[in-house]
Amino acid sequence: MDFAHEKRAAAHLLSMVEDGSHSTAHMQPFYEEADPALVYFIFAWLRAHYHAGHPAAEGVLGRIVGLVSASSVVARKAREGERDALVSWFEETYDYRDLDRAEFISLVVEKLEG
């Protein structure tokens, strides 16, 4: 299976935080419904790509902080996701910075859904 729908949904989660076109209130229900590992993966990928010194870092990282501050559910999911076995495997095998958005989403969704 190619998990096209799941990949689109995950890409949408990532892009909402990355592009800043949605309010925290708009993003919150999407993240509250998402798989904890996916929430962690997305936040980790964004932190790796929008590190200190990146011109968009303040906005992207600020939106992550805004989401976890606004919702204890999102904060809990991110913490739970960090402990997921797939996250451990991924972080032992890959570097977030080596994967572009499409590669990352495809890999993560296929592992989570497979």
Secondary structure, DSSP 8 states (H G I E B T S, - for coil): ---HHHHHHHHHHHHHHHH--S-HHHHHHHHHHS-HHHHHHHHHHHHHHS-TT-TTHHHHHHHHHHHHHH-HHHHHHHHHHHT-HHHHHHHHH--GGGS-HHHHHHHHHHHHH-
